[in-house]
Amino acid sequence: MVPTDLVMPGMKGRELAESLVTVRPEMKVLLMSGYTDDEVVRHGVSGASAFIQKPFLPTELVAKVHAVLQGSCR
C-alpha cells in the first residue's frame, strides 16, 4: 500500500495512484489531504476513493489502512 498526499508539486496524488495501479493492478493507494471538501473533489476524489482527511488521529489512520488493505474501500 502507498499512502500519498492528494496535492503535491509536479504529479498530483490522484495521477500517482492511477499510474501505480496501471503498472501494478493489485496496488492499494490511500490518498490524504488537509484541503477543504471542495478542493478534494476538484482534485478528483470521489466517495469511492480510499481517502482520509487531515488532520486525523493515529487510530483513524490505522482503521483506514486496515479498510484499504481488506478491500472494504478502494
C-alpha positions as CSV (number, residue, x, y, z in Angstrom):
1,M,0.0,0.0,0.0
2,V,1.2,3.5,-0.8
3,P,-0.1,6.5,1.2
4,T,0.2,9.8,-0.7
5,D,-0.9,13.3,-0.4
6,L,-3.6,14.4,-2.8
7,V,-1.9,17.8,-3.7
8,M,1.8,17.7,-4.5
9,P,4.1,19.6,-6.8
10,G,4.5,18.1,-10.2
11,M,2.4,15.0,-10.1
12,K,-0.9,15.0,-8.1
13,G,-1.7,12.2,-5.8
14,R,-4.6,11.0,-8.0
15,E,-2.3,10.8,-11.0
16,L,0.3,8.9,-9.0
17,A,-2.4,6.4,-7.9
18,E,-3.6,5.9,-11.4
19,S,-0.1,5.3,-12.8
20,L,0.8,2.9,-9.9
21,V,-2.4,0.9,-10.4
22,T,-1.7,0.7,-14.2
23,V,1.7,-0.9,-13.5
24,R,0.6,-3.0,-10.5
25,P,-3.2,-3.5,-10.5
26,E,-3.1,-5.1,-7.1
27,M,-1.5,-1.9,-5.6
28,K,-3.6,-0.1,-2.9
29,V,-3.3,3.6,-2.6
30,L,-4.5,5.8,0.2
31,L,-5.0,9.5,-0.7
32,M,-4.9,12.1,2.1
33,S,-5.3,15.9,2.2
34,G,-5.8,18.8,4.5
35,Y,-7.7,20.8,1.9
36,T,-11.4,21.6,2.1
37,D,-14.0,19.2,0.6
38,D,-14.4,21.5,-2.5
39,E,-10.6,21.2,-3.2
40,V,-10.6,17.5,-2.6
41,V,-13.5,17.0,-5.1
42,R,-11.7,19.3,-7.6
43,H,-8.7,17.1,-7.4
44,G,-10.7,14.0,-8.4
45,V,-11.5,12.2,-5.2
46,S,-15.0,10.7,-5.0
47,G,-16.7,8.9,-2.2
48,A,-15.5,5.6,-3.6
49,S,-11.8,6.6,-3.3
50,A,-9.5,5.4,-0.5
51,F,-9.2,8.8,1.2
52,I,-8.6,10.2,4.7
53,Q,-9.0,13.9,5.6
54,K,-6.2,15.6,7.6
55,P,-5.8,16.1,10.4
56,F,-6.5,12.6,11.5
57,L,-5.9,10.6,14.7
58,P,-3.5,7.7,14.6
59,T,-6.4,5.4,15.3
60,E,-8.3,6.8,12.3
61,L,-5.3,6.2,10.1
62,V,-4.9,2.6,11.3
63,A,-8.6,2.0,10.7
64,K,-8.4,3.4,7.2
65,V,-5.3,1.5,6.3
66,H,-6.9,-1.7,7.6
67,A,-10.0,-1.0,5.5
68,V,-8.0,-0.3,2.3
69,L,-5.9,-3.5,2.8
70,Q,-9.0,-5.6,3.5
71,G,-10.6,-4.2,0.3
72,S,-13.6,-2.6,2.0
73,C,-12.7,0.7,0.3
74,R,-10.8,1.5,-2.9
